[in-house]
């Protein structure tokens, strides 16, 4: 999809990109192909994908051209009209209109690969919702604001390391696969982006109760990331939250959980963007 294509579809349907939805449309066809290639790397057999926020369909057309089934989740009704006109006659395309943070996919639509250019303002929340509250795809490829992507992959004691880093890395191997400048989007964002691949490599099989308990431990400790853990745990521990790897956090949680010092929380007690740093 080129810039002229984008302008054509926006004009045709009277669409004005919404800042509230973080709408920035990919205008580089070569980059779209590269992102799909990175997403599909290493798959021996893959029938279909879930695409979050397809927008005008820059990635969608590449995926369909490769013979994949696509379940596309789009919240904007006007963009849904564009997608139906462009791809609605193709049997391998299915559009689900609604908020990707709330929709529940049927088991037959839960493909192991999820990808998308995510809105900067909800990208963190959306990824965590999908990993922990909906279903755990084998792989994500998502485009996020560069600073957020760096938190996904950050190592202990680094500036970007946060509760988000721990919650991602305890479930997935995260790696930045491409840096993306603002010039490939319309309208042009004010920040740089990065494409991140998350490959599911869980360090533990959780029950729902255990997972919520782990969330609470990490969140509480990172509220004061440079204070000693004893301040959050109520027991002697001279380490600081930012010094512990995901494996360290898991070992600490298992010790406290077995000792009965942690209580499970409900879904509403899960991670929120403001608490993840």
C-alpha positions in Angstrom: 0.0 0.0 0.0 1.4 3.4 -1.0 0.7 6.9 0.3 -1.5 7.6 -2.7 -3.5 4.4 -1.9 -4.0 5.6 1.6 -5.2 9.0 0.5 -7.6 7.4 -2.0 -9.3 5.2 0.7 -9.4 7.9 3.3 -11.0 10.3 0.8 -13.4 7.7 -0.6 -14.9 7.0 2.9 -14.4 10.4 4.5 -12.0 9.1 7.0 -9.9 11.4 9.2 -7.2 9.5 11.2 -8.2 9.5 14.9 -5.5 10.4 17.4 -7.5 8.8 20.1 -7.2 5.4 18.4 -3.6 5.9 17.5 -4.3 5.6 13.8 -1.1 5.7 11.7 -1.3 3.8 8.4 1.7 1.9 7.0 2.6 3.4 3.6 5.7 1.3 2.7 4.8 -1.9 0.8 8.4 -3.2 1.2 8.2 -2.8 4.9 4.8 -4.6 5.0 6.3 -7.6 3.2 9.4 -7.6 5.5 7.2 -7.6 8.6 5.1 -10.5 7.3 8.3 -12.4 6.4 9.7 -11.9 9.9 6.4 -13.0 11.4 6.3 -16.2 9.4 10.0 -17.0 9.9 10.5 -20.6 11.1 6.9 -21.8 10.7 6.7 -25.2 9.0 3.0 -25.1 8.6 0.6 -22.2 9.3 -3.0 -22.0 8.2 -3.9 -18.5 9.4 -3.2 -15.5 11.5 -5.0 -13.0 13.7 -4.4 -9.4 12.8 -5.0 -6.7 15.3 -5.9 -3.3 14.0 -5.5 -3.9 10.2 -6.5 -0.3 9.4 -6.6 0.0 5.6 -5.1 -3.5 5.1 -1.4 -3.0 4.3 -0.4 -6.2 6.1 -3.7 -7.9 5.3 -3.1 -7.9 1.6 0.4 -9.4 2.0 -0.9 -12.2 4.3 -3.8 -13.1 2.0 -1.4 -13.1 -1.0 0.6 -15.8 0.8 -2.5 -18.0 1.0 -3.1 -17.5 4.7 -6.5 -17.2 6.4 -6.8 -13.9 8.2 -9.1 -13.0 11.2 -8.9 -9.2 11.3 -10.0 -7.3 14.4 -10.8 -3.7 13.7 -12.6 -1.2 16.0 -13.3 1.7 13.6 -16.6 1.2 11.6 -15.3 3.3 8.6 -12.2 1.3 8.3 -14.3 -1.9 8.5 -16.1 -0.6 5.4 -12.9 -0.3 3.6 -11.7 -3.7 4.6 -15.0 -5.3 3.5 -14.7 -3.6 0.1 -11.1 -4.6 -0.3 -11.2 -8.2 1.0 -14.8 -9.1 1.8 -15.2 -11.5 -1.2 -12.2 -13.6 -0.2 -13.2 -16.7 1.7 -9.9 -16.7 3.6 -10.7 -13.2 5.1 -12.9 -12.8 8.2 -13.5 -9.4 9.8 -14.4 -9.0 13.5 -15.6 -5.5 14.3 -14.8 -4.5 17.8 -12.2 -3.7 20.4 -9.4 -6.2 20.3 -9.0 -5.8 24.1 -12.5 -7.1 24.6 -13.5 -9.5 21.8 -13.5 -13.2 22.5 -12.4 -15.3 19.6 -13.9 -18.7 18.8 -11.5 -21.6 19.3 -11.4 -22.0 15.5 -10.2 -18.4 15.1 -7.4 -18.7 17.6 -4.5 -19.0 15.2 -1.0 -19.4 16.8 0.3 -16.2 15.2 -0.9 -12.7 16.1 0.4 -9.6 14.5 -0.4 -5.9 14.0 0.7 -2.3 14.1 -0.6 -1.5 17.5 -1.8 1.9 18.7 0.8 3.5 20.9 -1.6 4.4 23.6 -3.0 0.9 24.2 -0.2 -1.4 22.9 1.1 -2.5 26.3 -2.3 -3.2 27.7 -3.5 -5.0 24.6 -0.5 -7.4 24.5 -0.8 -8.2 28.2 -4.6 -8.8 27.9 -4.0 -11.2 25.1 -1.2 -13.1 26.8 -2.9 -13.5 30.1 -6.6 -13.0 29.8 -7.6 -14.3 26.4 -5.3 -16.9 24.9 -1.6 -17.3 24.7 -0.5 -17.2 21.0 2.7 -19.1 20.1 4.0 -15.9 18.5 3.3 -12.2 18.4 4.8 -9.7 15.9 3.8 -6.2 16.9 4.9 -2.7 16.1 5.1 -0.5 19.1 6.6 2.8 20.2 10.3 2.3 20.4 10.6 3.1 24.1 7.9 0.5 24.9 9.5 -2.1 22.7 12.7 -1.6 24.6 11.0 -2.3 27.9 9.7 -5.6 26.4 13.3 -6.8 25.8 15.2 -4.9 28.6 17.6 -6.8 30.8 17.9 -6.4 34.6 19.5 -3.3 36.0 19.1 -1.4 32.7 17.3 1.9 32.4 14.3 0.4 30.5 13.8 -2.7 32.8 10.5 -2.6 34.5 7.5 -4.7 35.7 6.5 -4.9 32.1 9.8 -6.5 31.2 9.3 -9.2 33.9 5.7 -10.0 32.9 6.5 -10.4 29.3 9.7 -12.3 29.7 8.3 -14.9 32.2 6.1 -16.0 29.3 7.9 -15.1 26.1 11.3 -14.7 24.5 11.2 -11.1 23.3 13.4 -9.6 20.6 13.4 -6.4 18.5 13.6 -7.4 14.8 13.3 -4.0 13.1 13.6 -0.3 13.9 11.0 1.8 12.0 11.1 5.5 11.4 8.1 7.7 11.4 8.3 8.4 7.7 6.7 5.1 6.7 3.4 6.0 8.4 0.6 8.4 7.4 -0.1 10.6 9.3 3.5 10.7 10.5 3.8 9.9 14.2 6.0 12.0 16.5 7.9 9.0 17.7 10.0 6.1 16.3 8.7 2.6 16.3 10.1 -0.9 16.6 8.8 -4.3 15.5 9.0 -6.9 18.3 8.7 -10.7 18.0 7.5 -12.5 21.1 7.9 -16.3 21.0 6.1 -18.3 23.6 8.6 -20.0 25.9 6.8 -20.0 29.3 9.0 -20.5 32.4 6.0 -22.0 34.3 2.6 -23.4 33.7 0.2 -21.2 35.7 -3.2 -21.5 37.2 -5.3 -18.3 37.0 -4.9 -17.8 40.8 -1.1 -18.2 40.6 -0.8 -15.8 37.7 -2.7 -13.0 39.5 -0.6 -13.6 42.6 2.6 -13.2 40.5 1.3 -10.0 39.0 0.7 -8.5 42.4 4.1 -9.4 43.7 5.9 -7.8 40.7 3.7 -4.7 40.6 4.0 -4.0 44.3 7.8 -4.3 44.2 8.3 -2.1 41.2 6.3 0.7 42.7 9.6 1.6 44.3 12.1 -0.1 41.9 15.2 1.3 43.5 14.3 0.5 47.1 15.3 -2.8 48.6 12.8 -5.6 48.2 12.3 -5.7 52.0 10.2 -2.6 51.7 7.7 -4.4 49.5 7.9 -7.9 51.0 7.9 -7.1 54.6 10.9 -9.4 55.1 14.6 -9.0 54.9 15.9 -8.8 51.3 18.6 -6.4 50.3 18.1 -6.8 46.5 16.3 -4.2 44.4 13.4 -5.0 42.0 15.4 -3.9 39.0 18.2 -6.3 39.8 16.1 -9.5 39.5 15.7 -11.4 36.2 12.3 -13.0 35.2 13.7 -16.3 36.5 14.7 -14.7 39.8 11.2 -13.2 40.1 9.7 -16.6 39.4 11.9 -18.3 42.0 11.0 -15.6 44.6 7.3 -15.9 43.9 7.4 -19.7 44.2 9.1 -19.4 47.5 6.6 -16.9 48.9 3.6 -18.6 47.4 4.5 -22.0 48.8 5.0 -20.3 52.2 1.5 -18.9 52.0 2.5 -15.3 52.1 0.8 -14.3 48.8 -2.9 -14.1 48.1 -4.5 -14.5 44.7 -6.2 -11.5 43.1 -9.0 -11.2 40.6 -8.6 -10.0 37.0 -9.1 -6.4 37.9 -6.0 -6.6 40.0 -3.9 -7.4 36.9 -1.3 -5.1 35.4 -2.2 -1.6 34.2 -0.1 0.6 31.9 0.5 3.2 34.7 1.8 0.5 37.0 4.2 -1.2 34.6 6.7 1.6 34.0 
